[in-house]
Amino acid sequence: MTVQKTTQTPISVAPSQHRDVRTQFGALCYRIVKDRPQILLITSRDTGRWVIPKGWPMNGKTPAQAAACEAHEEAGVEGQVFDHVLGIYSYRKVMTKNTDVTCIVAVFPVKVKRLLTDFPEKDERRRKWFSLNKAADRVNEAELAQIISAFKPQQLRS
């Protein structure tokens, strides 16, 4: 696995009554239009805010492969995943009405080759393409916005 060099602010995992910190893997889905990258964001199922596809580790899959699976399930993405961590960010995931966990998400780039019209979560989410700046503005997590803003797909190697 390769880690891309970026300047990132420290991640805050605030101490609280929340005992759990869990790992997730996210997909920064992108395409190039007129020499400019565009980012595919999806809505979360609960609040409708703009997010990237992400999910839990999967048995038998590398972190990058798990991110690609989430991109397929949540956004209908078929594409090329890179084994490069673009960065990490944290957020609070509500598990039940009274519990939540802190999630640390490692983000992997996925070059979108095709968007499917039929995919597992098609009726639960919306998806939309954004420029880097607009995508960074739409997400709630400051660390994720920083990862998106700093994204340079030309630096990726297969």
C-alpha positions in Angstrom: 0.0 0.0 0.0 1.3 3.5 -0.9 0.5 6.6 1.1 0.2 9.8 -0.9 2.0 12.8 0.7 -0.4 15.5 1.7 -0.6 18.1 4.3 -3.4 17.2 6.6 -4.5 18.7 9.9 -4.6 16.4 12.9 -7.6 14.2 13.3 -9.5 14.7 16.5 -10.8 11.6 18.3 -12.4 13.4 21.3 -12.5 11.4 24.6 -16.0 10.8 25.8 -18.4 8.2 27.0 -18.0 6.6 23.6 -15.7 3.6 23.9 -15.6 2.4 20.4 -13.3 3.6 17.6 -13.7 1.6 14.4 -12.0 1.5 11.0 -13.8 2.1 7.7 -12.6 2.3 4.1 -13.9 5.0 1.8 -13.8 5.5 -2.0 -13.0 8.8 -3.5 -14.7 8.2 -6.9 -13.5 10.4 -9.7 -13.5 11.0 -13.4 -11.7 13.5 -15.7 -13.8 15.9 -17.8 -11.9 18.4 -20.0 -8.7 17.7 -18.1 -10.3 18.5 -14.7 -11.2 15.9 -12.0 -14.8 15.6 -10.9 -15.8 13.8 -7.6 -18.9 11.6 -7.3 -20.7 12.2 -4.0 -23.7 10.3 -2.7 -26.2 11.2 0.0 -26.2 9.4 3.3 -29.2 7.2 4.0 -30.1 8.8 7.3 -29.6 12.6 7.0 -29.2 13.1 3.2 -25.9 14.9 3.6 -23.2 14.5 0.9 -20.6 11.8 1.6 -18.3 9.4 -0.1 -19.0 5.6 -0.3 -17.5 3.9 2.7 -18.0 0.9 4.9 -16.5 -1.7 7.2 -13.5 -4.1 6.6 -14.5 -7.2 4.6 -13.0 -10.7 5.1 -10.8 -11.7 2.2 -10.6 -8.2 0.8 -7.8 -5.6 1.0 -8.8 -2.1 2.3 -8.8 -0.8 -1.3 -10.9 -3.7 -2.5 -13.4 -3.1 0.3 -13.6 0.6 -0.7 -14.3 -0.5 -4.3 -17.1 -2.8 -3.1 -18.7 0.0 -1.1 -18.5 2.3 -4.2 -20.4 -0.4 -6.2 -23.0 -1.1 -3.5 -23.7 2.5 -2.5 -23.1 4.4 -5.8 -23.2 1.9 -8.6 -19.6 2.5 -9.5 -17.5 0.2 -11.7 -13.9 1.3 -12.0 -10.2 1.0 -11.1 -9.3 1.2 -7.4 -5.8 2.3 -6.5 -4.0 0.9 -3.5 -3.0 4.4 -2.4 -4.3 6.0 0.8 -5.1 9.6 0.0 -5.7 10.4 3.6 -7.8 9.6 6.7 -10.7 11.4 8.4 -12.9 10.8 11.3 -16.6 11.1 12.0 -19.2 10.0 14.4 -21.5 7.2 13.2 -24.9 6.8 14.9 -25.4 3.1 15.5 -28.7 3.2 17.4 -30.8 5.9 19.0 -28.5 6.1 22.0 -25.2 5.0 20.8 -22.6 6.1 18.3 -19.0 5.3 17.5 -16.0 7.2 16.2 -15.0 6.0 12.7 -11.6 6.5 11.2 -11.9 6.3 7.4 -8.9 5.5 5.1 -9.7 7.0 1.7 -8.8 5.2 -1.6 -9.2 6.7 -5.1 -11.4 4.9 -7.6 -11.4 6.0 -11.2 -14.9 5.5 -12.4 -15.2 3.7 -15.7 -19.0 3.2 -15.6 -22.0 4.2 -13.5 -24.6 1.4 -13.2 -28.3 2.3 -13.2 -29.1 -0.8 -11.1 -27.2 -1.3 -7.9 -28.0 -2.4 -4.3 -28.6 1.0 -2.7 -30.1 2.9 -5.8 -33.4 3.6 -4.0 -31.7 4.8 -0.8 -29.3 7.4 -2.1 -28.7 10.1 -4.7 -25.4 10.6 -6.5 -24.0 13.7 -8.2 -20.7 14.8 -9.8 -19.0 17.9 -8.4 -15.8 19.8 -9.1 -13.0 19.4 -6.5 -13.9 22.7 -4.8 -17.6 22.1 -4.8 -17.2 18.5 -3.5 -15.0 19.8 -0.7 -17.6 22.4 0.2 -20.5 19.9 0.2 -19.0 17.4 2.7 -19.3 18.1 6.5 -16.0 16.6 7.6 -13.1 19.1 7.5 -10.5 16.4 7.0 -12.4 14.8 4.1 -12.8 18.3 2.5 -9.0 18.7 2.8 -8.4 15.3 1.2 -10.7 16.2 -1.7 -9.2 19.6 -2.2 -5.7 18.2 -2.3 -6.6 15.3 -4.7 -4.3 15.1 -7.8 -5.3 12.1 -9.9 -2.3 12.6 -12.3 0.0 11.5 -9.4 -1.6 8.1 -9.2 0.2 5.1 -10.7 -1.4 1.8 -11.6 
